[in-house]
Amino acid sequence: MKKTELGAWGEDRVAEVLQNAGYRIVRRNFRCRLGEIDLIAVKDGILAFVEVKLRKNSLYGEAREFVTAEKQRKLRLAASYYISGNPAAQELQPRFDVAEVYAPKGAEGPISVHYLENAFE
């Protein structure tokens, strides 16, 4: 499986976890000139902008550590752009979450998903 396919597979797993937790996925892979957001989900008045990070293991650091200050800046800009173009989104409280997906054997083995709400301001 190619890296981009594995990333999409990881996003699918996180979407399933969110849906099982009562979230409604409103957008996947939102792209604009300011950045990209993996998943946008809604639950209980919260508009969650979710960055998905997939790794085989945490040998070189936790997956969340790869959401750098620059990546956070781009996520904030893309989220602002999304909200400005979606009146319904303006009624919700935005939040930035990170989903860590650990898949030691890729799509062929067991995985674990760690979901971090309010991962950064």
C-alpha positions in Angstrom: 0.0 0.0 0.0 1.4 3.4 -1.0 1.9 6.1 1.6 -1.0 8.2 0.4 -3.3 5.1 0.4 -2.1 4.3 4.0 -2.9 7.8 5.1 -6.4 7.7 3.6 -6.8 4.3 5.3 -5.8 5.8 8.7 -8.3 8.7 8.1 -11.0 6.1 7.5 -10.2 4.4 10.8 -10.4 7.7 12.7 -13.7 8.6 11.0 -15.1 5.3 12.2 -13.9 6.0 15.8 -15.5 9.4 15.7 -18.8 8.2 14.2 -18.9 5.4 16.9 -18.4 8.2 19.5 -21.4 10.1 18.1 -19.7 12.6 15.8 -21.0 13.4 12.4 -18.3 13.8 9.7 -19.1 16.9 7.7 -16.0 17.1 5.5 -13.0 15.0 4.6 -9.8 16.3 3.2 -10.9 20.0 3.1 -8.3 21.8 1.0 -8.0 25.5 0.3 -5.1 27.8 -0.6 -4.3 28.2 3.1 -4.0 24.6 4.0 -5.6 21.2 4.4 -7.8 19.6 7.1 -8.0 15.8 7.3 -11.5 15.6 9.0 -14.1 18.0 10.1 -16.7 16.6 12.5 -19.6 17.9 14.6 -20.9 16.8 18.0 -22.7 18.6 20.8 -22.1 22.1 19.4 -18.4 21.4 18.8 -16.8 21.8 15.3 -13.8 19.5 15.5 -10.9 20.1 13.0 -9.0 16.8 13.1 -5.4 16.3 12.1 -4.7 12.5 11.6 -1.1 11.3 12.1 -0.3 7.7 11.2 2.9 6.1 12.3 4.2 2.5 12.7 5.4 3.2 16.2 6.5 6.0 18.5 10.2 5.2 18.2 11.0 8.7 16.8 8.4 10.5 18.9 4.6 10.5 19.5 2.6 11.1 16.3 1.2 14.3 17.8 4.7 15.8 18.0 4.7 15.9 14.2 1.9 18.5 14.3 4.4 21.3 14.3 3.8 25.0 15.1 3.8 25.7 11.3 1.2 22.9 10.7 -0.9 24.3 13.5 -0.8 27.7 11.9 -1.9 26.3 8.6 -4.7 24.4 10.3 -6.0 27.5 12.0 -6.0 29.4 8.7 -7.7 26.7 6.8 -10.3 26.3 9.7 -11.0 30.1 9.6 -11.5 29.9 5.8 -13.8 26.9 6.2 -15.9 28.7 8.9 -16.1 31.9 6.9 -17.6 30.1 4.0 -20.1 28.0 6.0 -22.7 29.9 8.0 -23.8 26.8 9.9 -20.2 26.3 11.1 -20.3 29.9 12.5 -22.8 28.8 15.2 -20.4 26.1 16.5 -17.5 26.2 18.9 -14.3 25.3 17.0 -11.8 22.9 18.4 -8.5 21.4 17.1 -7.9 17.7 17.7 -5.2 15.3 16.8 -5.8 11.6 16.1 -2.7 9.4 16.5 -3.0 6.1 14.6 -0.3 3.5 15.3 -0.3 0.7 12.8 2.9 -1.4 13.3 2.0 -3.7 10.3 0.2 -1.1 8.2 -3.3 -2.0 7.1 -2.5 -5.7 7.6 -2.5 -5.8 11.4 -3.9 -4.4 14.6 -3.9 -0.7 15.1 -4.5 1.7 18.0 -6.0 5.1 17.8 -5.4 7.8 20.4 -7.7 10.8 20.1 -6.6 14.0 21.7 -9.3 16.7 22.0 -8.1 20.3 22.2 -4.6 19.3 21.1 -3.6 22.9 20.6 -5.1 26.4 20.9 
